[in-house]
């Protein structure tokens, strides 16, 4: 969800103004995903690298996150959204950690849309943590090194219980993955939008879905035209 700062600067506003508008865009996008019967939506809210930003901006981002938890979770619950947070939580203050845990507990039985929110998340760290768990199994004799498969590693990763994503959307005109779900998106279709995140909504989502619908997913095989 990229472009909050640039969106605010173009309006002569502080970056925090853009982050608030980005929060509104997320609500619009969640509502649009529900109406389109999308089953899983994973959003990158705060990366491990975001700690490098100015301290005041980070603090305002986290304050906005906490306010959203307090304000919006019950509405999402009423719409059948199940909330799941991925990433390292230990670095956050107790009120934020408690808010995340309460949101997950309140919505745990919902089935209309699973919303995964990545906070203090890193795709590389996810893979390293999975490798450590595999190494621990090998050290205790529960897994032989020669028996290790992609499936073993995949089972230790974040979101292991879900299928791999079908579509990756990045807004703001940047064309990179920025350390997001690196293992999981090996065969995901990539879509890069010029729209800055605060302007994103149902129409922009539909454009991405239409683009996706016109693609042929081969997963390393031949296209249907070539194999015919």
N, C-alpha and C positions, 0 to 999 in steps of 0.2 A: 504494500500500500504506500506508494512513493509519490512525493510531490507536495506534501503539506507546507513545507517551508517556502518553496518557490511560489506556491499559490498565495501565501500570505504576503510575501515580499512584493509581488506584483500589485498588491492592493495597499502597499504602504503600511502594513500591519506587522506586529511581531510574530515570530514563528509559532508561538503558543496559540495565536488566533487560527493559524492553519491546522494545528493539531485538533482544536475543538471542531473545526469544520470537517476534519478527517473522521472524527468520532461520529458525526452525523452521517457521513457517507457510508460508514460501516453499517449503521442501522438500516439505511436504505438498501444496502446490498444484501444484508441478511434477510430483510423482508422480501426482496426480489427473489432470492434463492428459495425461500419457502414457497412462494407462489409458483415457482417453476419446478417444484418437486425435486430439487437437488437434495441429496441425502447427506452429504458431508461437505463442509466448507472449512478450510484451514487458513487462518490469516496470520501474518507475521506482524505482531504488534510491537515487539521490542527485541532487538537482537543483542547478543553478547557484546558486539562491537559498538552498539549505541551508547555504552557507558563512556565512550571517548568524547561524546558531545559535551558542550558547556554544562556545568553542574546545575545552573538555574533551569536550563531547558529540560534536563533529565528529571529534575524535581517536579516541574510542571507537568511533564508527561506522566509521571507516576501518580501525581495528584489527580490528573484527569482520568487515569485508569481506575483509581479507587472510587471516584465519583460515579463513573459509569457502572461499576460493580454495584454500588449502593442504589443507583437509580434505575438501571435498565434490566437487571437480572430477572426481576419478577415478571416484567413484561415479556421477556424472552421465554420464561417458564410457561406463561399462559399460552404462548404460541407453539408449545411443544418442542422447544429447542433444548438439547442436552449440551451443556458446556463442559469442556475439558481443557485444562491448561497444560501445556508442554513446555519444558525448559527448567532451568534450575531456579527453585523458589527460595533457597536459603538466604540469598542476598537481600531479599525484600524485607521491609519492616513487618512486625507481627500483624498490624491491622490489615495490610495488603494480603499477607498470606492467609489470614483468617477469612477475609472476604472471598478469596479464590476458592478456599475449601468449602465455604458455605454455599457458594454458587454451584459448585459441582454436586454437593450433596442434595441441594434443592431440586436440581434438574436431572438427576441420575437416571430416572425412569422414563424420561421423554424420548420419543422415537421419530419425531417428524424431521428434525435436522440435527446432526451432530456438528457443533461448532467447536473446532479446535483452535485455541488461541495460543500462539507461540510467544512466550515472554522470557527474556534472558535465555534465548535459544540459539544454538549453533548446530548446523548440520554436521560439521566435522566433529564437534564434541559428542554428538549423538552416536556417531560411528565409533569413536574412541571408547566411549562408555560401554557400548555393546561388545567391542573387542576385549575389554577388561573382564567382562562377565564370562565371555567365552574362555579366556585364559584361565580364569579361576576354576571353571569346570574341568579344563584340561589338567590343571595342577592337582585337582582332587581325584583324577582318574575317571570322571564322569563323561569325558569326551576325548577321544583320541585325535591327535592333530590331523592324521590322514583321513579321518571321517568328516572333517569340517566341510560344510557346504554353504552356499549362499543362503539356503533356507535357515540354517542354524543361526547365522549372523542376523538375518532379517527378523527372526523371532525375538531378538534381544533389543531391537531398535524401538524408538518412540513410534507410536501408531502401528505397532506390529499387528494389532487385531483388525486393522482396516485394509481394504484393497489399496493398491498404489493409486495416486491421483491420476485422473484422466486429463485434466487441464490445469496448467499453471498460467496465471495472469499477473503481469507486472505493469503497473501504471507509471506515469511520469516520464515516459520516453527512454528510460534507461534499459539497456539490453544485457543484463547479467542476472545471475541467480542469487548472488549475495548470501551464500552459505545457508540456503533454505532447503531443507528436506533433500539433501544431496543424493542419498541412497534411494529414496522413495521415488524420485522423479526421473529415474533412468530412461524410461520410455514414455514419460508424460509429454503431451503436446504443449508447446510453449507459445504464449501469445503476449506480445508487447504492445501496450497501448500508449499513445501520446497524451491521453487524458491525465491531468493531475488528479491525485486521489480525491481531494475534496469535491471535485466535479463528477466523480464516478457515481453511477446508480443503475437503475433498471435498463435504461437504453444502452449504456456502455457495456453492461453485462450481456445483453442480448447480442450485441455486435461480436463479442468474444465467443459466445455460444454458436452463433451462425458460422463464424470462421472455423470453429472446431468441427461443426457438423459436416463441413465440406472436405474434411481431411480423410485420408485413408490410413488407418493405423496398421502398420505391418509388423511391428515388434521384431525387426531384423529379417523378416521373410520377404518374399517377392510380393509385388502388388498383384491384385486380382487380374489386372490387364496383362501383366507380364506372364503370369502363370496360366493364363487361359490358352 
